[in-house]
C-alpha cells in the first residue's frame, strides 16, 4: 500500500486503475493506474478534483448558459408589443 496526497492506495494488478475520493476540501475523485514499473506518474490524476467554490461557479455558469434559450420568449413577452 502506498500513501500519496494523504490517501492510501492499495496494491493492484498491472494495468488496473484505482479510484479514491479527492483530498479533504475537494469534490470528485482521483485515479492512479498501476504500470509494470509502479504507479503511472509521480502523483495520481486529480483533474476531477474541484474546490467547492469552483464547483459552485461551474453550476452557476451552466445555469446562465441555459438562459439564451429563455431570453427570446422573455423579450417577446415583456418588451415587444
Secondary structure, 3 states (H helix, E strand, C coil): CEEECCEEECCCCCCCEEEEECCCCEECEEEEEEECCEECCCCCECCCCEEHHHHHHHHHHHHHHHHHHHHHHHHHHHCCC
